Amino acid sequence: MTDFKEPITFRRGVTLKNRLLMSPMTTEMSFYNGIVTDNDIRYYENRAAGVGAIITGAMNVAPLGKGWHGAPGIFDDKFIAGLKRLTDAVHAKGAKIFLQLHHAGRMTNSAVLWGAQPLAPSAVAAERPGAEVPRAMTAEEVLDTIEAFKQGAFRAIEAGFDGVELHGANTYLIQQFFSPHSNRRTDEWGGTLEKRYHFIDRLVATVTEAIDQEGPRDFIVGYRFSPEEYETPGIRMDDTEYLIKHLRETTLDYLHLSMNDLRRKSVSDAYQEKPIMAYIHEFIAGKIPLIGVGGIQTTQDVDDTLTNAEMAAVGTSLLIDPNWAEKTLAGKGDMIRTRADLPQEDNVDRDAGGTLWEFVHHMRPDKNY
C-alpha cells in the first residue's frame, strides 16, 4: 500500500507533494458567460492548503458543450485572465491545479444553450426525465470538437494550470462516444467497440501530442472515466477493460476513476470477486497511475483506496471541511467536520458563496460528483 504522504511525479514532470487530491465537483458559481467569479476562486483557494492537487469542476470547451447554468468556460481567450487569478491563488497555497476539459453532449438542454439543440454522437435522448433528443454531430463537428479540447488545453497553459483532465466520465460527450446507448453511428466514429473507441483514441492522441510538441515540460494530461452504465445497451466492465487496456498504452499521465463508493461492486455477475477499483487497477497492470475515489472520509478510507490506486481524490469531505486534508495529514482525524456536524440551516456566508448546508446537500450526482 502506498503512503498518502509520499510525493508522486508524473511522466511529464509535475510532482505532487502528497497523494491527496480534491475531486472535480460542480458548483454553478461562474457568471452566465462562463467567466469565473470571486466565489469560484475563494472556493478552491480555501481547500488548497493540504492537498497535492486540485482538479477543477468541468469547464466547457465549446459554447454548445455547456451543461448547466453557472458553468465556467475555456473555449475563448476571454476566460484566461480570470482563470489566471484562480491558479495564482491555488499555487500560493502550495497545491497544483488541473483544469477539467468538458463537453456535455446530450446531457444538457436548449434552455442552457440559449435555444440551441444539444449535440451528441447520435440523435438518442438520455434516459432521464425531461431529456431532449440531441442532434447527431456531423463528421466535421466531431473533428472540430477534438480541436476544441486541444485549444482548451493550450488556454489552460496560458492561464497557469499544471495540467488538464479529459472528462470522459459521468455520461458526458466523451463517454457518449464510447457508449452503445448514446452512440448508434455507422461511420468511422461508431458501430463496433473499436469504432466507439475511435473518438477517445483520436482525442487523447491529439491533446497529448500537441502538449508534447508545443506545450511546457511540466504540464500533464489525465483522463477520467466511469466504469459502467445502467442503461441497456450500455457500458459494462468488459467494455471498460478494453478501454483501460488501450489507454494504459498511451502517454497519458494518469487515469481517474469516477465512482461514488470506493468499495462498490460491479453490476456484472462476472466481476463480483472484488471491488470495481481492484479490477481497474488490475487492468492497468502498473503502466499508468490511477486516482481512486468514492466517498472517502477517513484515513482508513484513504489507505483502503491506495491498496488499488496510486492517489486518492476527495470530494464531499472537502466541501464540508475545507481543512480536511491538513487535518488528515496531521493525524487529527478527530477534528474533522463531517456531514453529521452540519446544522439544517447554516446562515453563515461560507467560502462557497452560499450557505454550506445548501452547498453540500444540493450537489447533483449527474454533474461531476
Buried (B, 14 or more C-beta within 10 A) or exposed (E): EBEBEEEBEBEBEBEBBBBBBBBBBBBBBBEEEBBBBEBBBBBBBBBBBBBBBBBBBBBBBBBBBBBBEBBBBBBBEEBBEBBBBBBBBBBEBEBBBBBBBBBBBBBBBEEBBEEBBBBBBBBBBBBEEEBBBBBBBEEEBBBEBBBBBBBBBBBBBEBBBBBBBBBBBBBBBBBBBBBBBBBBBEEEBBBEEEBBBBBBBBBBEBBBEBBEEEBEEEBBBBBBBBBBBEBEEBBBBEBBBBBBEBBBEBBBBBBBBBBEEBBBBBBBEEBEEBBBBBBBBEBBEEBBBBBBBBBBBEBEBBBBBBBBBBBBBBBBBBBBBBBBBBBBBEEEEEEBBEBEEBEEEBEEEBBBBBBBBEBBEEBEEBBBB
